[in-house]
Amino acid sequence: MDGGTPLFIQKFFQSPKQVGSLFPSSLSLAKKMTTQLCWDHIDIAAELGAGTGVITKEIVRNLKPDSEFYIFEKEEEMRKKLTLHFNNHTVCEDARHILISSGKEEATMDAIFSGLPFANFTRSLQREIVEEVYRALRPGGVFVAFQYSTQMKRTFQEVFRTVEIAFVPKNFPPAFVYTCEK
């Protein structure tokens, strides 16, 4: 999406706790989050905290043509831009309501990606979102999230069967990518 960085910086200064970083994710981070998955087995996916769509583009590039994809972004202006740019997919507002927003009544998601700034959220909001992610994933489904610290490791380990962490130095700031399996 063209012009994403200036919008991202503006939104960071307006609401740093919601946006979480001064700059959008790097292509290196987006690739790290998406290259380790077997895309042949992903029919339904979601992204939480899509921002300006850097990771969204990589997800869409990898999705099979008939896959369902739900994009979540709380910030209204960024959500509108995502809706225009990714008009073949469903753009939603609140990551606390993955199942309701996707029209699913049970765990059917194969993969959920997240750029949400969990470190900026209250402990109760962190738990609420992580538990909603868990409910939305099918057994064996994967949650891939990036963070700027390892603060969420224990929370993810309390909920998911396996949690692996990789470090991505080519991002500003450098990031940790969590891959969690239900």
C-alpha positions in Angstrom: 0.0 0.0 0.0 1.6 3.3 -1.1 2.1 6.0 1.5 1.9 3.6 4.5 4.8 4.8 6.4 3.7 8.4 6.9 0.2 7.3 8.0 1.7 4.8 10.4 4.0 7.4 11.9 1.1 9.9 12.3 -1.1 7.2 13.9 1.7 6.2 16.3 1.9 9.8 17.6 -1.9 10.1 17.9 -2.2 6.8 19.7 1.1 5.1 20.6 -0.5 2.4 22.8 -2.8 1.2 20.0 -0.2 1.4 17.1 2.7 0.2 19.2 5.7 1.2 17.0 6.9 4.3 15.2 7.5 2.4 11.9 5.5 -0.3 10.1 6.9 -3.8 9.9 9.7 -4.6 7.6 9.5 -7.0 4.7 12.1 -9.2 6.5 9.6 -9.5 9.4 6.7 -10.2 7.1 8.6 -12.9 5.3 9.7 -14.5 8.6 6.1 -14.6 9.7 4.8 -16.2 6.5 7.6 -18.4 5.0 7.6 -21.1 7.7 4.0 -22.3 7.1 2.6 -24.9 4.7 0.2 -22.7 2.8 -1.4 -25.7 1.0 -3.2 -26.4 4.3 -4.4 -22.9 5.0 -8.0 -22.4 3.9 -9.1 -19.8 6.5 -6.8 -17.2 8.0 -6.9 -14.0 9.9 -4.5 -11.1 10.7 -4.9 -9.1 13.8 -3.5 -5.5 13.9 -2.8 -5.3 10.2 -1.7 -1.6 10.3 -0.8 -0.4 6.8 -0.7 -3.9 5.4 3.0 -4.9 5.1 2.4 -8.4 6.6 -1.1 -8.5 5.0 0.5 -8.3 1.5 2.7 -11.3 2.3 -0.2 -13.3 3.6 -2.3 -12.5 0.5 0.6 -13.4 -1.7 0.8 -16.9 -0.1 -2.9 -17.7 0.2 -4.6 -20.1 -2.2 -7.1 -18.3 -4.4 -10.1 -19.8 -2.7 -9.0 -19.1 0.9 -11.0 -17.0 3.3 -9.0 -14.2 4.9 -10.1 -11.8 7.7 -8.1 -8.6 8.3 -8.5 -6.9 11.7 -7.5 -3.3 12.4 -8.9 -1.2 15.2 -7.6 2.2 13.9 -10.3 3.6 11.6 -8.3 5.3 8.9 -5.9 2.4 8.5 -8.9 0.0 8.4 -10.5 2.1 5.6 -7.3 1.9 3.6 -7.0 -1.8 4.1 -10.6 -2.2 2.9 -9.8 -0.4 -0.3 -6.6 -2.2 -0.9 -7.7 -5.7 0.0 -11.3 -5.5 -1.2 -11.4 -9.3 -2.0 -11.1 -10.0 1.8 -13.1 -9.1 4.8 -11.8 -6.2 7.0 -13.0 -6.2 10.6 -12.5 -3.9 13.6 -12.1 -5.8 16.8 -9.6 -8.7 17.4 -11.6 -9.6 20.5 -14.4 -10.9 18.3 -12.7 -13.1 15.7 -15.4 -15.8 15.6 -18.3 -13.3 15.5 -16.7 -11.1 12.9 -15.8 -14.0 10.6 -19.3 -15.5 11.0 -17.8 -18.7 12.4 -19.4 -20.5 15.3 -16.6 -22.9 16.1 -12.8 -23.2 15.7 -12.1 -23.3 12.0 -9.2 -20.9 11.4 -6.0 -22.6 10.1 -3.7 -19.7 10.8 -3.9 -16.4 12.7 -1.2 -13.8 12.4 -0.8 -10.9 14.8 1.0 -7.6 14.9 -0.9 -6.4 18.0 1.2 -4.5 20.5 0.3 -6.9 23.4 2.9 -5.2 25.7 0.7 -2.0 25.6 -2.5 -3.9 26.6 -3.7 -4.6 30.1 -3.2 -8.2 31.3 -6.9 -8.9 31.0 -7.1 -7.6 27.4 -4.0 -9.7 26.5 -5.7 -12.8 27.9 -9.0 -12.0 26.3 -7.5 -11.7 22.8 -5.2 -14.8 23.2 -8.1 -16.9 24.4 -10.2 -15.7 21.4 -7.4 -16.6 19.1 -7.3 -20.1 20.7 -11.1 -20.5 20.3 -10.9 -19.5 16.7 -8.1 -21.9 15.7 -8.9 -25.4 14.7 -6.9 -28.2 16.4 -3.4 -28.0 14.9 -4.0 -24.4 13.8 -1.1 -21.9 14.1 -0.9 -18.5 15.7 2.1 -16.4 14.5 2.7 -13.2 16.3 5.5 -10.7 16.5 6.5 -8.7 19.5 9.4 -6.4 20.5 10.1 -8.4 23.6 9.7 -11.9 25.1 7.1 -10.6 27.6 4.2 -12.7 26.0 6.1 -16.0 26.1 4.6 -17.2 29.4 1.1 -16.2 28.3 1.4 -18.0 25.0 2.9 -21.1 26.7 -0.1 -21.2 29.2 -2.5 -21.4 26.3 -0.8 -23.2 23.3 0.6 -26.7 23.0 3.9 -25.5 21.5 5.6 -22.1 21.3 8.7 -21.4 19.3 10.5 -18.0 19.1 12.7 -16.6 16.4 14.5 -13.3 16.4 14.3 -10.9 13.4 17.1 -8.2 13.6 16.1 -6.7 10.2 13.2 -4.7 11.6 13.0 -1.4 13.5 12.9 -2.1 16.3 14.1 -5.7 16.1 11.3 -8.2 16.7 10.6 -11.7 18.1 8.3 -14.0 16.1 6.3 -16.4 18.1 4.9 -19.5 16.4 2.2 -21.2 18.6 0.3 -24.3 17.7 -3.0 -25.3 19.2 
